[in-house]
Amino acid sequence: MDIKRTSKRLSLILRHRPDSVGITLTPDGWVAVPTLLEALARHGLTLTRDQLGRVVDENDKKRFTIEGAPGGGERIRANQGHSIDVELGYEAQGPPETLYHGTADRNLPAIREQGLVKGRRHHVHLSPDPATARTVGTRHGRPVVLTVAAARMARDGHTFFRSANGVWLTDAVPPRYLSEPRT
């Protein structure tokens, strides 16, 4: 089993297209583990419960959470990054002084003009450290790490959330809160 490939497929299903395997998520994004495993098997991906646990535990981005469901059983959901309507129930938190955003250098002109926008996702994703942000930016091209004045944003009324895997979330980051690395 290829953990990275399986993680990406689960991300597609649990964040964007649960209908692609015939499942429905709860309003807060959960699905019963047996329901997911049965749906995956019907669509050509046979996983055991243990293999699913490995994908959750070993994928580098910690994209998913498995927890016990009320009334017994287990359920799974993606931690963030949804393009479908879900309410993850994260409570607002005060962010650290600075957070970071990794992107490709080709995106800088639009970011300078518009700031960071969520696009089709529920939130803008921010990293707690420059190294993580650089890893994220590398996925999109030549990486650039932007520094976000998160505490100043919060003082100015912007709301922040922290997902189960440590990613910070906010609706948008206006350009005035961003600084680029010095060259």
N, C-alpha and C positions, 0 to 999 in steps of 0.2 A: 504494500500500500504506500502510495506517495502522499505524505502528510501535506505538503504544500499544495499539490493539485486538489486533494480532497478538501482542504480548508477553503480554497478558492470556490469550489463548487458549493460547499455549504454556505459560504458568504453570499453567493448569488441567490441561493434559495431563501436563506433566513433574513437577508437584508433587502432583497429586491423582488424576487419572483417565487414566492411559495407556491403559487398556482402552477408553476412549471413541473411540479411533481405531485400536484393535486392535494396540497395541504392548505390549511387555514391557520394562521397564527391568532393567538388571543390578542385582545386590544393592546396588551403590554408586550407583545412580541414573542411569547412562549409557544412551544409545541411539545407534546408528549414525546419522549425519546422513542418508544415503540412505534408511534405513528410516523415519525420521521424515518426510522430505519426501514419500515415496511414500504413507505413511499419511495425511498431511494432504491430499494431492491426492485420495485416494479419498473424503475427507470434506469436499470442497468448498473447500479452501484450497490453491491452487497457489502455491508459493513456489520461487524459484530458490535455489541455494546462496548466491549473492551477497545476495539479499534476506534470507535467514536471518541471514547475517553482519551485515547492517545492523541487524536487530532486536536481535541480541546486543550489538553495539557501541554502538547509539544509544539503547537504552531507558534511561530515567532512573534506574532502580533497579538496573541491572547484575545482573539476575536469573539470567543463564545464563553458562555457560562452554562454549566449544568447544575441544577439544584433539585432538591426534593420538592415535589409538588404537594399542595394541600390535599389531604386524603390519600396520600401514598403515591408511589411512582416517582419518576424523574421527568424533568422537562429541560429543554435547551432553548437558548435564544442567542442572537448576536448582541454584542455589548453596545455597539453604536454603528453609525454609517448607513442607516436605513434610508431608502428612497420611497418606501411605502409608509403609510400612516400607522405609526405605533407610538404609544406613550410609555417610555421606558421608566418613568417614575423617579428619575434622579432628582435629588433635592439640590437647590441652589447652594453653592459654596463660595467662600472667598478664595480667590486664586492666590498663588504666590506672586511676588513682585513682578517676575518676568516669566513668560512662557515662550515657546518657539514654534515656528511653522516651517516645515521643509517643503520646498517646491522646486520646479525646474526654472533655470534662469530665463527661459523664453517667456515665462508667465509674468515677469517683473513689470513690463509696461502696463499691463492691465491692473496689476495689484497696486502700482503707484497711483493709478487713477481711481480705482474703485475700492481698494482695500481687499480684504479677504471676504469672499461671499460663499455661502453654503451651496449654491447651485441646486442640484436636485436632492441633496441630502438634507437631513434635519438641522444640522449644525456644522459650523467650521470646526475642524479638529486641530487641537494644539498639543504639542509635546512638552513634557516637563523638563527636558534637557536638550541641548544642542545635538548630541550624538544621535538620539532617537529621531529628531527632526531631519538630520542629514540622511539617515537611512530611508525615511519616508520620501524625501526629495529625490533620492537616487532612483527610485522607482519610476520617476517621471521624466528623467533626462539629467542634464548637468545640474547638480544640486546647489541650491542656495538656501541658507538658513536665515530666516527673518526673526528678529526679536520683537516680542509683543509686550507692551507696557500693560500687563494684565491688571495689576493692582490699581493703576490709574484709571483703566477702563471701568473697573468695578466701582471705584469712588465716583465716577461720572455716570453711574446708573446701569451699566451693562451687567448682565447676569451670566454666571458661569456654572457649569456642572462638571462633575468628574465621573467618568464611566468606571465600570467595574475593573477595567484593565488599565486604569490610570491615565487615559486620554482625557484632556480637558476639552469641553465643548462650549461654544457660544454661538449666538445667532450670526454675528458678523464682526469683523475687525476693521473699523475705518482707517484710512491711510495714516492719520495723525498719531495712531498708537503703534505704528510699525517703524522699525529701523532695520536697515540693510547692513550686512557686514562691510567693514571697510576693506578696501582692496589696496 
